[in-house]
Amino acid sequence: MRRREFISLLGGALTAWPFAAQAQQRERMRRIGVLIGFAESDPAPQSWLGAFRGTLAKLDWTEGSNLRIEVRLGWG
C-alpha cells in the first residue's frame, strides 16, 4: 500500500512541477526607442528625457527591471 501512495504522490508532484516553474519566470523586459533630432550637447533633450523617465516611473515602469529605453540623438 505504501508503494501506491508513493507513486501517486510522485505523479502529483510531476504534474504540478511545470506550473511551479512557470510561476518563477521574470517579467518581460519592454523596450522603448526614442529618436530625438537635437545635438547631444543641447540641454533640451536631456530635460525632456528626465521628465519622460519620471513619468514612466510613476506608472511603475522602472528602467532596468521591466523597461529598457534606447535613446538616439541626431544632428551633431
MMTF fields as JSON, N, C-alpha, C and O atoms, coordinates in Angstrom:
{
  "mmtfVersion": "1.0.0",
  "mmtfProducer": "UNKNOWN",
  "numBonds": 303,
  "numAtoms": 304,
  "numGroups": 76,
  "numChains": 1,
  "numModels": 1,
  "chainsPerModel": [1],
  "groupsPerChain": [76],
  "chainIdList": ["A"],
  "bondAtomList": [4, 2, 8, 6, 12, 10, 16, 14, 20, 18, 24, 22, 28, 26, 32, 30, 36, 34, 40, 38, 44, 42, 48, 46, 52, 50, 56, 54, 60, 58, 64, 62, 68, 66, 72, 70, 76, 74, 80, 78, 84, 82, 88, 86, 92, 90, 96, 94, 100, 98, 104, 102, 108, 106, 112, 110, 116, 114, 120, 118, 124, 122, 128, 126, 132, 130, 136, 134, 140, 138, 144, 142, 148, 146, 152, 150, 156, 154, 160, 158, 164, 162, 168, 166, 172, 170, 176, 174, 180, 178, 184, 182, 188, 186, 192, 190, 196, 194, 200, 198, 204, 202, 208, 206, 212, 210, 216, 214, 220, 218, 224, 222, 228, 226, 232, 230, 236, 234, 240, 238, 244, 242, 248, 246, 252, 250, 256, 254, 260, 258, 264, 262, 268, 266, 272, 270, 276, 274, 280, 278, 284, 282, 288, 286, 292, 290, 296, 294, 300, 298],
  "bondOrderList": [1, 1, 1, 1, 1, 1, 1, 1, 1, 1, 1, 1, 1, 1, 1, 1, 1, 1, 1, 1, 1, 1, 1, 1, 1, 1, 1, 1, 1, 1, 1, 1, 1, 1, 1, 1, 1, 1, 1, 1, 1, 1, 1, 1, 1, 1, 1, 1, 1, 1, 1, 1, 1, 1, 1, 1, 1, 1, 1, 1, 1, 1, 1, 1, 1, 1, 1, 1, 1, 1, 1, 1, 1, 1, 1],
  "groupList": [{"groupName": "MET", "atomNameList": ["N", "CA", "C", "O"], "elementList": ["N", "C", "C", "O"], "formalChargeList": [0, 0, 0, 0], "bondAtomList": [1, 0, 2, 1, 3, 2], "bondOrderList": [1, 1, 2], "singleLetterCode": "M", "chemCompType": "L-PEPTIDE LINKING"}, {"groupName": "ARG", "atomNameList": ["N", "CA", "C", "O"], "elementList": ["N", "C", "C", "O"], "formalChargeList": [0, 0, 0, 0], "bondAtomList": [1, 0, 2, 1, 3, 2], "bondOrderList": [1, 1, 2], "singleLetterCode": "R", "chemCompType": "L-PEPTIDE LINKING"}, {"groupName": "GLU", "atomNameList": ["N", "CA", "C", "O"], "elementList": ["N", "C", "C", "O"], "formalChargeList": [0, 0, 0, 0], "bondAtomList": [1, 0, 2, 1, 3, 2], "bondOrderList": [1, 1, 2], "singleLetterCode": "E", "chemCompType": "L-PEPTIDE LINKING"}, {"groupName": "PHE", "atomNameList": ["N", "CA", "C", "O"], "elementList": ["N", "C", "C", "O"], "formalChargeList": [0, 0, 0, 0], "bondAtomList": [1, 0, 2, 1, 3, 2], "bondOrderList": [1, 1, 2], "singleLetterCode": "F", "chemCompType": "L-PEPTIDE LINKING"}, {"groupName": "ILE", "atomNameList": ["N", "CA", "C", "O"], "elementList": ["N", "C", "C", "O"], "formalChargeList": [0, 0, 0, 0], "bondAtomList": [1, 0, 2, 1, 3, 2], "bondOrderList": [1, 1, 2], "singleLetterCode": "I", "chemCompType": "L-PEPTIDE LINKING"}, {"groupName": "SER", "atomNameList": ["N", "CA", "C", "O"], "elementList": ["N", "C", "C", "O"], "formalChargeList": [0, 0, 0, 0], "bondAtomList": [1, 0, 2, 1, 3, 2], "bondOrderList": [1, 1, 2], "singleLetterCode": "S", "chemCompType": "L-PEPTIDE LINKING"}, {"groupName": "LEU", "atomNameList": ["N", "CA", "C", "O"], "elementList": ["N", "C", "C", "O"], "formalChargeList": [0, 0, 0, 0], "bondAtomList": [1, 0, 2, 1, 3, 2], "bondOrderList": [1, 1, 2], "singleLetterCode": "L", "chemCompType": "L-PEPTIDE LINKING"}, {"groupName": "GLY", "atomNameList": ["N", "CA", "C", "O"], "elementList": ["N", "C", "C", "O"], "formalChargeList": [0, 0, 0, 0], "bondAtomList": [1, 0, 2, 1, 3, 2], "bondOrderList": [1, 1, 2], "singleLetterCode": "G", "chemCompType": "PEPTIDE LINKING"}, {"groupName": "ALA", "atomNameList": ["N", "CA", "C", "O"], "elementList": ["N", "C", "C", "O"], "formalChargeList": [0, 0, 0, 0], "bondAtomList": [1, 0, 2, 1, 3, 2], "bondOrderList": [1, 1, 2], "singleLetterCode": "A", "chemCompType": "L-PEPTIDE LINKING"}, {"groupName": "THR", "atomNameList": ["N", "CA", "C", "O"], "elementList": ["N", "C", "C", "O"], "formalChargeList": [0, 0, 0, 0], "bondAtomList": [1, 0, 2, 1, 3, 2], "bondOrderList": [1, 1, 2], "singleLetterCode": "T", "chemCompType": "L-PEPTIDE LINKING"}, {"groupName": "TRP", "atomNameList": ["N", "CA", "C", "O"], "elementList": ["N", "C", "C", "O"], "formalChargeList": [0, 0, 0, 0], "bondAtomList": [1, 0, 2, 1, 3, 2], "bondOrderList": [1, 1, 2], "singleLetterCode": "W", "chemCompType": "L-PEPTIDE LINKING"}, {"groupName": "PRO", "atomNameList": ["N", "CA", "C", "O"], "elementList": ["N", "C", "C", "O"], "formalChargeList": [0, 0, 0, 0], "bondAtomList": [1, 0, 2, 1, 3, 2], "bondOrderList": [1, 1, 2], "singleLetterCode": "P", "chemCompType": "L-PEPTIDE LINKING"}, {"groupName": "GLN", "atomNameList": ["N", "CA", "C", "O"], "elementList": ["N", "C", "C", "O"], "formalChargeList": [0, 0, 0, 0], "bondAtomList": [1, 0, 2, 1, 3, 2], "bondOrderList": [1, 1, 2], "singleLetterCode": "Q", "chemCompType": "L-PEPTIDE LINKING"}, {"groupName": "VAL", "atomNameList": ["N", "CA", "C", "O"], "elementList": ["N", "C", "C", "O"], "formalChargeList": [0, 0, 0, 0], "bondAtomList": [1, 0, 2, 1, 3, 2], "bondOrderList": [1, 1, 2], "singleLetterCode": "V", "chemCompType": "L-PEPTIDE LINKING"}, {"groupName": "ASP", "atomNameList": ["N", "CA", "C", "O"], "elementList": ["N", "C", "C", "O"], "formalChargeList": [0, 0, 0, 0], "bondAtomList": [1, 0, 2, 1, 3, 2], "bondOrderList": [1, 1, 2], "singleLetterCode": "D", "chemCompType": "L-PEPTIDE LINKING"}, {"groupName": "LYS", "atomNameList": ["N", "CA", "C", "O"], "elementList": ["N", "C", "C", "O"], "formalChargeList": [0, 0, 0, 0], "bondAtomList": [1, 0, 2, 1, 3, 2], "bondOrderList": [1, 1, 2], "singleLetterCode": "K", "chemCompType": "L-PEPTIDE LINKING"}, {"groupName": "ASN", "atomNameList": ["N", "CA", "C", "O"], "elementList": ["N", "C", "C", "O"], "formalChargeList": [0, 0, 0, 0], "bondAtomList": [1, 0, 2, 1, 3, 2], "bondOrderList": [1, 1, 2], "singleLetterCode": "N", "chemCompType": "L-PEPTIDE LINKING"}],
  "groupTypeList": [0, 1, 1, 1, 2, 3, 4, 5, 6, 6, 7, 7, 8, 6, 9, 8, 10, 11, 3, 8, 8, 12, 8, 12, 12, 1, 2, 1, 0, 1, 1, 4, 7, 13, 6, 4, 7, 3, 8, 2, 5, 14, 11, 8, 11, 12, 5, 10, 6, 7, 8, 3, 1, 7, 9, 6, 8, 15, 6, 14, 10, 9, 2, 7, 5, 16, 6, 1, 4, 2, 13, 1, 6, 7, 10, 7],
  "groupIdList": [1, 2, 3, 4, 5, 6, 7, 8, 9, 10, 11, 12, 13, 14, 15, 16, 17, 18, 19, 20, 21, 22, 23, 24, 25, 26, 27, 28, 29, 30, 31, 32, 33, 34, 35, 36, 37, 38, 39, 40, 41, 42, 43, 44, 45, 46, 47, 48, 49, 50, 51, 52, 53, 54, 55, 56, 57, 58, 59, 60, 61, 62, 63, 64, 65, 66, 67, 68, 69, 70, 71, 72, 73, 74, 75, 76],
  "secStructList": [7, 2, 2, 2, 2, 2, 2, 2, 2, 2, 2, 2, 2, 2, 2, 2, 2, 2, 2, 2, 2, 2, 2, 6, 7, 7, 7, 7, 7, 3, 3, 3, 3, 3, 3, 3, 7, 1, 7, 6, 6, 7, 2, 2, 2, 2, 2, 2, 2, 2, 2, 2, 2, 2, 2, 2, 2, 2, 6, 6, 7, 7, 5, 6, 6, 6, 3, 3, 3, 3, 3, 3, 3, 7, 7, 7],
  "xCoordList": [0.83, 0.0, 0.872, 0.513, 1.972, 2.849, 3.409, 3.594, 3.67, 4.225, 3.246, 3.653, 1.979, 0.96, 0.834, 0.684, 0.895, 0.82, 2.017, 1.869, 3.198, 4.4, 4.315, 4.664, 3.856, 3.751, 2.711, 2.939, 1.604, 0.592, 1.084, 0.781, 1.836, 2.416, 3.445, 3.48, 4.273, 5.279, 4.622, 5.069, 3.586, 2.865, 2.206, 2.202, 1.656, 1.057, 2.082, 1.818, 3.266, 4.334, 4.839, 5.144, 4.931, 5.414, 4.423, 4.837, 3.138, 2.166, 2.11, 1.786, 2.418, 2.397, 3.699, 3.732, 4.761, 6.081, 6.122, 6.716, 5.544, 5.602, 4.919, 5.361, 3.861, 3.182, 4.057, 4.071, 4.776, 5.662, 6.826, 7.25, 7.345, 8.452, 7.987, 8.737, 6.776, 6.246, 6.009, 6.15, 5.662, 5.398, 6.668, 6.587, 7.832, 9.071, 9.682, 10.755, 9.036, 9.584, 9.549, 8.639, 10.558, 10.639, 9.704, 9.298, 9.377, 8.541, 9.286, 10.505, 8.542, 9.139, 9.712, 9.089, 10.888, 11.551, 10.986, 11.088, 10.399, 9.878, 10.97, 11.849, 10.922, 11.941, 11.268, 10.338, 11.753, 11.254, 12.412, 13.485, 12.199, 13.202, 12.805, 11.669, 13.731, 13.464, 14.434, 15.65, 13.9, 14.71, 14.51, 13.382, 15.588, 15.497, 16.375, 17.533, 15.828, 16.557, 17.314, 17.202, 18.068, 18.878, 20.312, 20.579, 21.215, 22.609, 22.743, 21.939, 23.749, 23.956, 24.305, 24.025, 24.904, 25.297, 24.134, 24.26, 23.023, 21.862, 21.172, 20.921, 20.854, 20.221, 18.726, 18.165, 18.076, 16.63, 16.279, 15.36, 16.949, 16.555, 16.836, 16.128, 17.849, 18.143, 17.024, 16.66, 16.472, 15.37, 14.102, 13.335, 13.889, 12.716, 12.813, 11.828, 13.992, 14.175, 14.012, 13.487, 14.463, 14.279, 12.808, 12.388, 12.027, 10.585, 9.908, 9.0, 10.347, 9.78, 10.044, 9.142, 11.273, 11.614, 10.88, 10.479, 10.705, 9.969, 8.513, 7.951, 7.901, 6.5, 6.352, 5.407, 7.279, 7.227, 7.418, 6.786, 8.272, 8.493, 7.227, 6.953, 6.459, 5.192, 4.202, 3.328, 4.34, 3.46, 4.041, 3.592, 5.034, 5.697, 6.473, 6.615, 6.97, 7.873, 9.274, 9.629, 10.055, 11.376, 12.432, 12.444, 13.298, 14.345, 15.334, 15.853, 15.578, 16.485, 15.77, 16.329, 14.554, 13.839, 12.77, 12.722, 11.922, 10.907, 10.868, 9.949, 11.862, 11.863, 13.291, 14.188, 13.483, 14.78, 14.515, 13.722, 15.181, 15.0, 16.282, 17.372, 16.133, 17.265, 17.086, 16.102, 18.04, 17.953, 18.972, 20.135, 18.51, 19.385, 19.178, 18.056, 20.276, 20.244, 20.78, 21.724, 20.186, 20.628, 21.227, 21.317, 21.625, 22.204, 23.324, 23.081, 24.487, 25.608, 26.353, 27.338],
  "yCoordList": [-1.191, 0.0, 1.251, 2.241, 1.234, 2.399, 2.721, 3.885, 1.682, 1.888, 2.658, 3.565, 2.315, 3.026, 4.481, 5.373, 4.711, 6.086, 6.904, 8.065, 6.295, 6.99, 7.313, 8.417, 6.364, 6.577, 7.656, 8.491, 7.658, 8.697, 10.066, 11.078, 10.106, 11.362, 11.883, 13.075, 10.988, 11.363, 11.836, 12.817, 11.163, 11.57, 12.932, 13.734, 13.195, 14.508, 15.621, 16.724, 15.328, 16.334, 16.626, 17.775, 15.608, 15.813, 16.608, 17.37, 16.447, 17.221, 18.672, 19.561, 18.926, 20.299, 21.032, 22.259, 20.331, 20.943, 21.979, 23.034, 21.773, 22.817, 24.111, 25.193, 24.023, 25.224, 26.006, 27.237, 25.306, 25.976, 26.625, 27.722, 25.972, 26.554, 27.77, 28.734, 27.734, 28.859, 30.069, 31.205, 29.857, 30.966, 31.727, 32.868, 31.127, 31.77, 32.594, 33.169, 32.669, 33.441, 34.924, 35.413, 35.633, 37.064, 37.794, 37.265, 39.012, 39.844, 40.183, 40.353, 40.276, 40.55, 41.958, 42.904, 42.097, 43.39, 44.097, 43.587, 45.258, 46.071, 47.012, 47.389, 47.387, 48.263, 49.441, 49.271, 50.643, 51.871, 52.522, 52.714, 52.86, 53.569, 55.027, 55.332, 55.929, 57.368, 57.982, 57.863, 58.631, 59.342, 60.836, 61.326, 61.557, 62.992, 63.715, 63.348, 64.733, 65.483, 66.668, 67.771, 66.479, 67.538, 67.048, 65.847, 67.974, 67.605, 67.067, 67.385, 66.263, 65.664, 66.71, 66.514, 67.8, 68.846, 69.764, 70.554, 69.672, 70.533, 70.071, 68.874, 70.972, 70.566, 70.234, 69.591, 70.654, 70.41, 68.923, 68.538, 68.072, 66.659, 65.995, 65.063, 66.453, 65.859, 66.143, 65.268, 67.368, 67.681, 66.931, 66.486, 66.793, 66.062, 64.591, 64.004, 63.995, 62.591, 62.382, 61.358, 63.351, 63.252, 63.249, 62.473, 64.115, 64.154, 62.876, 62.365, 62.363, 61.127, 59.947, 59.157, 59.83, 58.746, 58.886, 57.886, 60.122, 60.352, 59.945, 59.361, 60.255, 59.873, 58.362, 57.795, 57.708, 56.247, 55.619, 54.609, 56.198, 55.676, 55.784, 54.908, 56.849, 56.986, 55.902, 55.54, 55.382, 54.326, 52.931, 51.953, 52.838, 51.581, 50.93, 49.707, 51.723, 51.236, 51.704, 52.862, 50.808, 51.179, 50.662, 49.494, 51.566, 51.235, 50.268, 50.524, 49.18, 48.162, 46.939, 45.842, 47.088, 45.909, 45.423, 44.231, 46.306, 45.878, 46.778, 46.678, 47.653, 48.607, 48.923, 49.034, 49.064, 49.482, 50.6, 50.436, 51.738, 52.889, 53.068, 53.2, 53.069, 53.291, 54.646, 54.881, 55.524, 56.899, 57.088, 56.702, 57.692, 58.046, 59.525, 59.977, 60.266, 61.696, 61.94, 61.278, 62.881, 63.207, 64.599, 65.296, 64.992, 66.312, 66.651, 67.259, 66.285, 66.542, 67.697, 68.054],
  "zCoordList": [0.0, 0.0, 0.0, -0.637, 0.674, 0.724, -0.657, -1.011, -1.42, -2.752, -3.632, -4.358, -3.578, -4.368, -3.937, -4.771, -2.643, -2.145, -2.623, -3.003, -2.602, -3.055, -4.548, -4.964, -5.344, -6.792, -7.098, -7.974, -6.412, -6.655, -6.192, -6.825, -5.103, -4.64, -5.639, -5.942, -6.142, -7.13, -8.424, -9.019, -8.858, -10.065, -9.906, -10.84, -8.739, -8.49, -8.48, -8.959, -7.929, -7.897, -9.303, -9.623, -10.14, -11.511, -12.354, -13.228, -12.113, -12.889, -12.415, -13.203, -11.153, -10.635, -10.904, -10.814, -11.227, -11.419, -12.54, -12.317, -13.726, -14.758, -14.328, -14.714, -13.545, -13.077, -12.1, -12.127, -11.252, -10.305, -11.042, -10.677, -12.063, -12.834, -13.618, -13.77, -14.107, -14.864, -13.962, -14.417, -12.73, -11.813, -11.452, -10.999, -11.642, -11.275, -12.397, -12.213, -13.548, -14.653, -14.339, -13.669, -14.837, -14.609, -15.558, -16.593, -15.183, -16.028, -17.313, -17.317, -18.383, -19.683, -19.731, -19.248, -20.309, -20.446, -21.687, -22.803, -21.479, -22.588, -23.067, -22.293, -24.317, -24.887, -25.571, -26.359, -25.257, -25.874, -26.604, -26.032, -27.861, -28.64, -28.776, -29.142, -28.485, -28.555, -29.557, -29.405, -30.572, -31.56, -31.36, -31.422, -31.121, -30.856, -31.868, -32.069, -32.497, -33.511, -32.953, -33.488, -31.913, -31.311, -31.198, -31.257, -31.038, -30.792, -29.375, -28.499, -29.165, -27.845, -26.786, -25.603, -27.201, -26.249, -25.867, -24.932, -26.564, -26.293, -25.001, -24.857, -24.054, -22.787, -22.922, -22.034, -24.001, -24.144, -24.145, -23.422, -24.907, -24.872, -23.527, -23.145, -22.808, -21.503, -20.501, -19.715, -20.527, -19.61, -20.018, -19.165, -21.334, -21.809, -21.41, -20.964, -21.569, -21.19, -19.688, -19.251, -18.903, -17.457, -17.071, -16.213, -17.704, -17.441, -17.926, -17.271, -19.069, -19.625, -18.693, -18.413, -18.219, -17.302, -15.963, -15.368, -15.493, -14.25, -14.362, -13.436, -15.5, -15.708, -15.799, -15.251, -16.487, -16.558, -15.174, -14.865, -14.351, -13.001, -12.154, -11.334, -12.347, -11.612, -12.003, -11.216, -13.225, -13.717, -13.462, -14.062, -12.577, -12.193, -13.327, -13.359, -14.248, -15.292, -14.908, -15.122, -14.346, -13.868, -14.844, -15.231, -15.216, -16.174, -15.528, -14.441, -16.199, -15.69, -15.154, -15.196, -14.652, -14.145, -15.125, -15.429, -15.62, -16.581, -17.821, -18.634, -17.963, -19.068, -19.482, -18.646, -20.776, -21.319, -22.318, -23.245, -22.128, -23.014, -23.821, -23.263, -25.131, -26.025, -26.698, -27.399, -26.476, -26.972, -28.089, -27.964, -29.187, -30.296, -30.59, -30.816, -30.584, -30.879, -32.282, -32.715, -32.984, -34.332, -34.406, -33.395, -35.565, -35.841, -34.873, -33.831, -35.191, -34.304, -34.708, -34.061]
}
